[in-house]
Amino acid sequence: GEDVEQSLFLSVREGDSSVINCTYTDSSSTYLYWYKQEPGAGLQLLTYIFSNMDMKQDQRLTVLLNKKDKHLSLRIADTQTGDSAIYFCAESQGGGSYIPTFGRGTSLIVHP
Amino acid sequence: EAGVVQSPRYKIIEKKQPVAFWCNPISGHNTLYWYRQNLGQGPELLIRYENEEAVDDSQLPKDRFSAERLKGVDSTLKIQPAELGDSAVYLCASSLTSTNEQFFGPGTRLTVL
């Protein structure tokens, strides 16, 4: 199986919350990331969390980490049409190897 | 401040032809990365440079791919000859050091016919 798995699509109504889920397999993952990719653009780091944390909040974004289940989620509050993009979950081990291993991405569609 | 610049943005070639991609990282960034992103997939690292030295190229198909980063600034990724399976988006990223956040360019979309 893949090292990082995500569902491929999520559709939400504008103003609702979006929750994008991710699972990973490497128990030695030290950093877990969420990237955003808009059409025709490169990836933009949205947020990251250390593996010794359970939660991180940054404005409309909330990251939850369940290390036991190797499950990561990204919640976007009050989702806007401008949030429509592909969201990539990624992990790295740190300790000299900060190269992220990416999932396949979740395409978030926000409709009015 | 300008971000990571890549050119061309799009390239269409016939198989067996050569192709080159260029990347200009953010000024002062010592680490430069080339990724390949296949359709519907996340990016996969091809090669990482620390200044002008390639320190991680294990995923670079060396029979047809080559890269260079002369003077530790701009970088070029070349494919010769291109195959149909090389169709993808080639992303360049840079970071201050290998432990800092990576900033991605918009990528070059390659189509091999």
Interface residues (C-beta under 8 A of the other chain):
Chain A: V4 L8 G40 A41 G42 L43 Q44 L45 F88 A90 G94 G96 Y98 I99 P100 T101 F102 G103 R104 G105
Chain B: V4 Y33 G40 Q41 G42 P43 E44 L45 R48 D56 L91 A93 S98 T99 E101 Q102 F103 F104 G105 P106 G107
